[in-house]
């Protein structure tokens, strides 16, 4: 569609350009034709990879490349079984990666469909409700309070229409709309008051207009197109696993070279030594690690989904575990996103609504106060099941909800006291007035800003009597207003008067003067109860929570203090104050700021960059189109699933289906658990593999017969080790997982403690296996190899209990607290027994039967690892200070 400045065109010009009729709309045949021409009213997903592309991407890892080379070499040397097993592991890893990545995209698609609104249209002269995706340019759309604007629309009729465009412009205050054409073409987006844009929300009044842009031709679509072209960042986990792969690959090649040269020097056959070297190369690389990491991440992602966090890409999970800063929107994330009346002031006294709800007994004065708020109100009531739902401005719905709680139903009041006239709210008067029919005469109800309302009152209701308002009364009302405002309550004043008739010449002047003051109502968007506990967990975990809001500073500070975000030495600043700071000045102050008020989404990018300049890992929440740049640049972008725009969700790493701060914290905990479990799996596999390498290396150096054959090493690495390592990935969180500081994202996987544990536990494995070999060797080479094979396999199954925690004893955490480990030990143990007991398999693996004495030695040597590691834990040598 050609670019057009629709805001400068008249109604007739718009109809002509789009070949439509404002009164009748389009015909169904014309709609079908235009759907073919313009496509559905949806944001396109550009650059989305095919299944085949996803599959190919799984083979880019260095470790996978080394495994493929090892498989090829094994095949060329005639070890077809070995080659097939290695390739099966590689393909399994690729399939799992594709399945999970595709599943995450499908979950997001389902979420987008849930959020897709319907649209009220006029077609063939008749009203209809259609999926928003079926809208086309030229459609006539009806907008009412509570509706999502489904496309870009040139407004033709408006009635007190207000639209909240924060998703597009970042301005949280609803914009008053009109239908007149504008004179200037170069008007900023936020000032095009005769336009309604896709993704915004109708908060008040009604309107009607013609669709002028759909899908990628909307203003939101233009921003989506820009964002979809940006490059993705590589996460810390991807970087670390790449380093691990290269390190292990290099080590494997070095070990192969040493073993091969030493063997040749001892006069052994070249082919035999080459086969041994390849086997050791396979032993040096934990073949199951890529698949295990993928599966552990996939399971973690599913757990997160059950906790209302959809992770769009597997490796992003680990970044959550490293998060040091969480920047969160206030409304709906830290708060409940619904205004609630907290307190009323009448008859010279305060009354909390909690007490009011308990008593449910209203005196006449209080009943009049609540009735004023309920009737001077444009909220719509909708019945859903057995409950009534309110649709409208959050402030007005809070007043109606208060009425419902104390037995004053708006529908009933509207029937008994029908509205016959009104003065809609406007930003200049800051008042709203409605007129209702009584049995004899009429009653005027007015609500609005207390400072404006008091000027219109000449009387006050006190002790059931109407008296002239005095200076003392005015001072008391002002003091009450200030007191409520200081606690971040939004305050509205209520007044009324009675009329005999409606014969007035100046409606505003005659309706909104000579009023009787009734009282004040204070309301707030209350904090989520779970958010306060989540913030405590954050602070305990070394994560700094930061509130970002477009709300007023006094409100933001009050909520932040209630939640525990704002501490004594920290401060709150506004967007205006932020604009006065240079980037360097802001960087120096950012650590002392916990609350940002009256800021726009554009400020979020500065906040993220300032923290990242200090090396922090920043998680950022957002829901609007303008939030997308901040979500992209943050280390973890978390989009809102309920109120978030499609563009925000596409830009984010994670989607919160419940828009809740506590969900971010739960996701951080899951991220820490997942990464800790991956480290456990790496430690387990490498300590086992180091032990296997030492067995062959020492035997080769001493010119012994081989204690283990290549098939033994492959069997242990690809089968018996893989199940326990995978089970470690399901390990429950250790009790202090959220009492530790976030892991340094630049820290290597092989920290001091990790290397030390791998070395001493690998050395222990090697020594115990060689001990079994030398004991069995007294009864022959076959017995020696069989005992070494059995002692190594069962010893590694016992070793998995050691690795479940590097700090706590297995007797303290319990043998049965991870049923997956118990199952993996049982399965792997059973497989090993079958290999040794079934004649056909024992021939393939070149093992022989053991007697009772041999089995006792195998059991003693296998359990010895548990004893030694338990002693090390008891002495506190198993962890370094930075890991505690």
N, C-alpha and C positions, 0 to 999 in steps of 0.2 A: 504494500500500500504506500502511495506517495506521502511524503512528509507534509503535514498540514498544521497551520496554527489555528486549531479549532476554536480557541477561546476568543478570537476576534470575529468569528462568523455569527450571523444571526440564526435564529431557529430555521427560517425559510432557506437560508443558504446551506445549512447543515443537511436539511431534508433533501435538497436538490443534489448536493455533492454525493450523498449516499443512496439516492434513489429510494427513499423510504417515506413513510407517513407517520407523523408523531401520534396521530390519533388512532391509527389502525395497526401500525407496525408492519412487519414483513409477512408474506405468506409462507406456508410450510415448504412449498416447492422452491421459493427463493432462498430460504434458509439452507436447504440441502445444496443448492447450487453454490452458495457462498462458502459453505463448509468445505466444498471441493476446492474452491478458489483460495481461501485463506487458511484452511486447516483448522484443527480444534483450538479452542482457547486455553492452551496449556504452554508452559515453559518447556522448550526443547532441551534435551540432555545431549549437548554436543560433546563429542570426544569420548563417549562411553565405550569402554573396551568390550570386544566380543569375548565369548567363552574361550575361543581358541587363543586370542591374545593374552587373556588371563593365564591360560595354561602355559604358554611359552614363557611368560614372565617368571614363572616359578623356577625356571632352570637357569636364571641369571646369577644365582648365588655361587660363590667360589667353591664352597664345600660340596655342593651338588656336582659341579664340574669335575672335581677331583674324584668323586665316587663314580661318575660315568666313565672316566678314564680307567679307573681300577677295574670296573666291570668289563670293559673292552679287553684290557690286558689279561684278565682272568679267563675270558672266553678264548682268546688267542692261544693261551697256554693249555687249553683243554679243560679248564675248570668251569664247565658250563653251569653246573649247579650254583657255584659261587657267583658267577656273573648274573644268573637269573635272579638270585636272592637280592643282590645289590640293586639291580634295576627295578625290582618290585618295590623296594623301599623308596627309591627315587620317584617312581610314578605315583605311589601312594601319597607321598608328600605333596606332589603337584596337584593331584585330584582333591585332596583335603583343602589345600589353599584356595582352589577355584570354587569349590562348593561353599566354603565359608564366606568368601568375598562376595559371591553372587547372592548368598542368602542375606547378607547385610544390606545389599542394594535392594533386594526384594522387600525386606522389612521397611526400608525407607519409602519404597514405592507405596506399600500398604498404608503407611502413616500419611503420605501425601494425599492418598485417596480419601482417607478419613477426614482430612482437613479441607478437602475440596468442597466449596459451598454450592448451593443451588442459587438460581436467580429467578426473580419474578419478572415476567416479560408480558408485553402485549403483542400478540400475533393474530393475524386475521381479525383484528378488532376485539379479541377476547383475551382476558387475563390467563396466564398459564405459569407453571413453575417447571423449570427445566434445569438439567445439570449445567453448571457454569461453563463447563468445557464445550457446550454446544452453542454458546453465544457467537454471533457473527457481527461484523460492522453493519450498522443500520438497524439492529435490534433496538426496540424501545424497552428500557428497563425501569422498574419501579423500585425505589429504595425506601426502607423504613428503619426506624431505630433498631439496632442490633444486627443489621445486615452487614455482611462483607461486601465491599464493592467488587463485583466480579470481573470488571474490565475497565478500560479507560472510557469515560462517559462525558459527553457534553450535556450539562444540565439545562433543561428547558423549563421545568417548573420546580419551585422549591417552597417549602412551608416550614420556617424555623429550622432549616436543615443545618446540622453540624456534623462534620466528618473528622475523625481522628486520623491524621496522616503520618503518624510517627514512623510507621514502617517504611515510608518513602522519604520523608523530609527530616525525620528526627525530632520534629516539634510535637511535644506530647499534648499540648492544649488543642482541643478540637477547633476546627476552622469553620466559621460561619460561611455558608454558601449562598450564592444568588444565581439567577438565570440570565441576567443581562450580559450582552456581549461586552468585551473589554476593548479599549481603544488601541492600546499598545501591543505590538506583537512580541517584543522582547521582555515579557514579564516573567520573573522567576517562577519556578514550579510552585512554590509554596503560596504565591500570591494569585494564582489562577483560580479565583474563587468561583468561577462558573464551570469548573471541571471537577470530576470525581475520578480518582485513580485506582487502578487495580491494587488490591492488597490493603486498602484503607478500610476503616470501619465507621458505619453510621452510628453516632451516639445520641442523636436527638433529631426530632422532626421527621419530615417526609420529603421525598423528591422524586423526580422523573426525568429521564434523559435518554439520549441516543448513543449507542455504542459507537465509538470512533476508532478504537484500537483493541485488538485481542492478542493473546499469546505473546510472542516475542516482539510484537509491534507496540506493546504497552511500555510505559516508562519503566515499570519493573523489569520487563523483558530485556530492555536495553542494558540495564545494569547487570542482569543475569548473564548476558552474552559476554560482557567485559570480564566478569569474575571467572567464567568457565574457561577462559584462555590462560589463566594464571598457572604457574608451575607449582607442583606439589613439593613439599619438603621431605627430606629423609629423616626418619625418627631415630632417637638414640639406640633403640633396640636393633634396628636394621644395621646401623653403623657398627655396633658391638659384635653382632653375629658375623658380619663380614670380616672383622678383625680376628675373631675366633677361627673362622674358616681358613683364613690365610695363615694364621699361626700354626694351626694343626697340620695344614697341608705342607708347610715348610718343614715342620718337625718330622712329618711322615717321610718326606724325601730324604732328609738327613739320616734318619734311622735306617731307611732302606739301603742307602749308600754304605753306611758303616757296617751293617750286618753282611751285606753282599761282599764287601772287600775282605772282611775278617774271615768269612767262610771260605773264600777262594784261597786266602793265604794258608788256611788249614788244610787245603787240598780237597775240599768238597766239590761236588759236581756243580758246574755253572747253572744248569737248569734247576737243580734242587735249591740252590741258594737264591735264584731269582724268584722262585715260587714262594720261598720262605719270606723274602723281602717284601713281596706284594702282600702276603698275608699280614705282615707286621704293619704295612702301610694302612691296610684296612683296619687293623687293630688300633692304630694311632688316631684314626678319625672315627668318632662315634657316629656310625652310619644312621642310627635311628634318631639322632638329635634334631635334624630339620623337621622330620615328621612329628616328633614329640613336641617341639616348640609350637608348631602349627596347631596341633591338637589341643595343647594346653591353652593357647590363645583362643581357639575356637570355643572351648568349654567355658573359658572365662567370659567371653563375649556373650554367650548364651545366659550365663549367670547374671551379667549386667543387664541384659534385656529383661530378665525377670524382675530386676530391681529398677526398671523404667529408664534404662540408659541404652540406647541403640548405638553401637560402635560401628562406624561406616568402614573402617579399615583395620585389619588385625593388628599391625604393629603399633598403632596409635595407643593401644592399651597401656604399653609400658611407659609412655610419656606421662600418663596420668599418675602413675606410681612415683614419678619424679617431681610432680608439681609442688612448687613452693609458694605460689601466689594464686588465689582464686578471686578473680574480679567478677562480681555478680550484680545483675540488675536487682533493684529493690522490689518493684511491684510484681507480684505474682511468683517471684522466685524466693525471696526472703519473706515476703508477706503473702497474705491469702488472696490478694487481688480482688477483694470485695470490701467496699466501705461498710463499716459497722458503727452504729451509734453506741458510743461508750458512756456518755453522760448527758444529763439534761439539767437545765437551771430554770427554776420557776418559783414564784412566791418567795424570792429571797434565799433559796436554798438549792444545793446541788443534790442530785440523786443519780447513782450509777444504774445503768440499764440492767446489770446483773441482778441487782436487788429488785428492780422493777419487774423483771421476768419471773423471778421466784414468787413474788407476792401476787402478781397478775390482778391486783385490785387498784383501779384508777379512781382518784377523786375527780370531780368535774373539771378542775383546772388542768390537771395532767391529761385528762382525756381530750380536752380542747387542744392542748399543745400537740399531742400525737396526731389528732385528726387533721390539724392544719397542715402538718407535714405530709400526710397521706393524700389529702385531697388537692392541695396545691402542688400537683405532681403529674407528670406525663408518662410515668412508668406503665408498661403494659403487663397484664397478668396472663400467663399461659399455664394451663393445667397439663402436667406430665405425670401420668399414673395417678397416685393419690396425693401428690404434692403440687403446690403452685410455684411456678417459676416466674421471676421478674425479669423483664427486658427493658433496658433504658439506661439513662445516665447513672453511673455508680452512686453518686450522691443521693439522687432521688430514690433509687432502689433500696438504699440503706434505710430511708425513712419508711418506705412501704414494708420492708422486712420487720422493722420495729413494731409497726402496727399489727402485723400478723402474729408476732410473738405475744402481744398483750390482748389479742382477740379483736382487733379492729381491722377487718378485711376490706381492702380497697374496693373490690367489686361490690360489696354490700353497701359501703358508704356512698359509692358513685350512684347506686340505684336509689338510695334514700335521699341523697342530696345531689341531684343531677347538676352538672356544670352547664351554665347557660351563657357564660361569657368569660373572657380571659385577656390578660396582658402577658404575652410570652416574655420569658427572661431575655434580657439583652445585656451586653457587656458594659454599656454606659450606665444604665440604671442599677444594675446588679440586683434586680428584684424580679419576682414572678408573682402574678396575682391571678386568682381564679374566682369566679362568682358562681354561687350555688343557690338553687331554689329551696326555700323553706316553706313550711305550711302557710305562714303569713309573712311574706316579704322575701328578702334575699340576704345571704351572708357572703362577705368578702373575706377570702383568706390570702395572706401575703407572706412570702418567705424570701430571705435574701441576706446579703451581707449586713451584719449587725450595725456597723457604722452608718450605712445608708438607711436601714430600716428605722433606726431610732429617730432620725430626722423627720420621718413621716408620722411618728406617733405623738399624740397629745394626751393619751391616757394609758393606764397600766392596770392589769388585773392583779389584785392582791387580796388574799384571804377571802376569795369568792366575791369581791366587790370591785367594780370599776371606779378608779379614782384618777384625778388629774396627775399627770406625771411631773415630778419635781426634779430639781437639780440633784438632790440626794439619790433619787431613783436612778437617774442617768449615770451617776458616778458608780453606783453599785453594779449596774448592768455592764458598764465599761470594765470594771474590775473583774467581774465574772468572765467576761469575754477574754481579757488578757490572761487570766489564770488558765483558761481552757486552751488558748492558743499557745501558751508557753509549754504545754505538754503535747504539742504537735497535733492537737485536735483541730479539725476543720469545723468552724463554728457557723451556724446559720441561725438567724433570728426569725421568730414567728409572731405574727400579729393578725388581728381580724377586726371587722366592724360589721354592723348590720345596716341594711338599706330597706326603705319601704318600697322603692321602685327603681327602675333602671333608666330613668329619664335624665341622662347626663349629656352634656355637650362636649366636655373635654374628658374623655375616658380616663387617661392617665392621671390627670390632676385630681379628679373627683374620686377615683377608686383608691389611689395610693396616698391619700392624705387623711388626717384625722383618725388614724388607726389606733387600736388598743394593743399594747404590747403584752404578749402572752409568756414568752420565755425564749431560752436559747437551747440549741441542740448541738452537741459536740461529737464528731465522728472521726474515725481513723481507719486506715487499711491495716489491720492488726498483723503482727508477725506470725509466721507459721510456728506452731509449738515445736515441731521437729527441727526447725532451722536453728533454734538456740542451742540445742544439744549438738547438732552437727558442727556449729561454730566452735564449741568447746573441744570437740574431737580434732578439728582443724588445728587449733592453737596448740593442743597437746602434741600433735603430729609435726609441729614445726612449719605449719602452713599458715600464711597470713591471709585472712579473708578481707576483702575490700568491697565496699558498697558503692555502686555507681547508679545514680538516679537523675531523672529529669525533674524530680520533685523539689520543693523548697528546702532550703538548708535546715531550717528549724525542725521540719518534719523528718528529714533524713537523719539528723543528729539524734532526735528522740528515739527513732526506731533502732538506730545503730547502738545506742546505749542499752536499750532493752535486750537486744540480741547479744551484747557483749563484744561487738565489733570495735566500738570506739573506746579506747582506754585513755587514761589520764594524760599521758604524754603525747598523744596523737592528735591530729587535727582534721577538720573538715574544710574543704574549699569549694567554691562555686566555679562554674565554667568561665564566668567573666574573670575571676581571679586567675584561673589557669591560663587564660589567653594572654594575661599580662606577663607571664613568665616565659623566658627563653627556654629552649630545650635543655641547655646546660644548667640553668637555674632550677628547672623542674626536676632534672635528674638528681640534683643534690637534695631536694626536698621530698622526693617521692616516698622515701622510706618512712617519713613521719606522717603521711596522709593515709587515712583509712576510709574516708567518706568523701565522695564527689557528688555535689548537688547541682541541680540546674545545668547539667551538661548535656551536650548533644552526642549522638553516636560517633561523630568525627573525633571527639576528644578521646574516645576509647583507644584509638590507634596510638596516640601520644602516650597514654598511660601504659599500654603494653610495651612500647619501645623503651620507655624510661626504665621499667623493671628489667627488661631483657638486657639493657646496657649494663646492669649489675650482675648479669649471669644467672638471673632467676628464670625458672620455668613457669610460664604464666598460662593459666586456664581462664578463658573469657566467655561469658554468656552473652547471648544476643538473640533478638527475634526479628528485627527489621532488615530491610534491604540495605539501609545505611550501616548496619552492624556488620555486614559481610566482610568489608576490608579488615576490621579488627579480628573477626573470627578466623580469617585466613592467616593473618600475621601472628596470631597467638600460637603458642606451642600446642595448646588444645583449645579448639573452638567448640563451644557447647551451644547448640541452637535449641530454642523452645519448640516442643512438639505440638503443643496445643495452639498457641498464638503466633508461633514463628512463621515467617514467610518461607516459601519454597526456596527463594534465593539464599536465605540465611541457612537453611538446612543443607543446601548443596555446598555452601562454603565451609560448613562445620565438620569437625572430626567425630562429633558425638551429638545425638539428638536426645533431649530429655522429654520423655513422653508425658511426664506429669509436671513439667516446668518448675521443679522443686530443687532448692539449694541442697537439701539433704541427699538428693540423688547424685549430685556431683561428688559429694564427700564419700558416698557409698561406692561410686565408681573409682575414686582415688584409692580407697581401701582395696577394691578388687584388683586394681592395677598393681598395687604393692604385693598382694598375695600372689598374683600371676608371676611377677618378676622374681619374687623370692622362690617360687616353686620351680621356675625355669633354672635358676641358679642351682637349686638342689639337684635337678636332673643332670645338669652339666657336671656338677661335682661328682655325682654318683658314677656317671658314665666314664669320665676322665680318670677318676681314681681307680676304677676297675681296669680301664685300658692301660694305664701306666703300670699296673701290676702285671698285666699280660705281657707288655713289652719287656719289663724287667726279667720276667721268666725266660723269654727267648734270648734276650740280650746277654744275660749272665751265663746261660747255658752255652751260647755261641762263643762267648769270650773264654770260657773254660774248656771249650771243645768237647762238651757233653753231647750225648744223644739228645734229640729234640724232646723236651718234656711234653710239648703240645704240638699237635699236627695243625696245618692250616685250616682244616675243616672244623676242628675244635674251636679255634679262635673265631671263625665266622659264625658258628652256631651260637656261641656265647654272646657275641656282639649283636647279631641280628635277631636273635630269638629270646634267649633267656634274660638278657639285660634290658631289652626294649620294654617289656611289660612292666617291670618294677619302676623303670624311669618314667614311664607314662603315668603310673599310679602316683608317683611323687608330685606330678603336676596337679593332682586332685587334693593335695594336702590342705586341710583346713588352716585358717589363719592362726599364726602363733599369737598368744594372748597379748603381746606387746607390739603388734604390728603397727598400730597407730600411735605408739608412744615414742617412736624413733623419728629422727629427722629425715627429711626426704633424701633419697639417694642422689648423690652428685651425678648429673647426667653426663659429665665428662669423665667420670671414673671408669676405669677399665673393668671388664667382667672379672679378669684375673686379679683381684685385689690381693693384698698381702695374706689375709686370712685364707682366702680361697686357694691360693697356690700352696700354702703350707699344708692345708688339709689334703689336697690332692696328692702331694708328694708323700706325706707320711702314711696316708691310708693306702696309696698305691704301693709304697715300699712294703707295708705290712702284708698286702695281698701277694706280692711277689715272693716274699720270704716264706709265707705259710704254704704257698703252692709248691715252691721248690722243696720245702720240708716234706710235703706229702709225696712228691716225686722220689726223693731219696729214700724215704721209708719203704715205698712200694718197690723200688728198684732192687731191693734185696731179694724179692721174689720174682724178678724178671722185668724186662723193659715194658711189656704189655701191662703188667700190674702197676708199674710206676706211672705210666702215662694215664691209665684209667683213674688212679687215685688223684693224680694232679688235676685231671679234667673234672672229677667229682668235687674235690676240695675247692677248686676255683669257682665252679658253678654255684654250689650250695653256699660257699663263703660269701659270694657276691649277693645272693638272695638274703643272707643274714645282714649284710652290710647296708641294705636299703633301710633297715630300721635305724641305723646310726645316722643316716643322712636326713631323716625326717625332721630333725632339729639339731643345729650345731651348738645350741646353748643348753637345751633342756634334755634331761635323761629320758630315754624311751619308757622307763618305769614311771616317770612323772606324767608324760603326755598320754600314755596308755597305748597298749599294743593294738587295740581294736578301734581306735578313734578315726582311722582311715581304712574303711573297709575295702577300698580299691587296692591298697598295698597288700592286705591280707589275701585278696583274690589273686593278685598278680604273683605273689610268692607261691601260692598253691598251684596255679596254672604252670608257671615256669618250672617248679619243682617236679610236677607230674610229667611234663615233657622230658625233663632230664632223666627221670626214672625209666620212661618208655625207651629212650635212646639206649640206655644201658641194659635194659632187661629184655627187650624184644630182639630175638636173634637176628632178624633181617637188618634192623637198624644198628645193632651193635657191630655187625660186620661192616656196614657203610662207614661208621665212625671209628672203626679199628679199636674198639674197647672190649674188655673181657670181664668176666664175673669176679666180684670181690667177696671175700669171706667176712665173717662177723668182725674179726680183729681189724681188717682193713676199714670197714664201715665205722667202727668206733673211732679210729684215727681221723677219718674224714670228718666225723661229727665234731670232734674236739678242735680240729684245726679251723673248721668253719665258724664255730661259736667263739673262737679266740678273738676274732675281730670285734665282736660285740663287747667283750670284756675290756679289751685294750682301749677302745674309743670311749666307753663309759668312764673309765679311769681318767682319761684325758679331759672329758667334760667336767668331771668332779673337781679336777685341779684347776679348771678355768682356762685351759690352754687352747681351747677349740675355737675361740673367737678373738678378734682384735678389738681394741677399744672403739674404733669407728663402726664396728658391726653390731655392737651391743645396743 
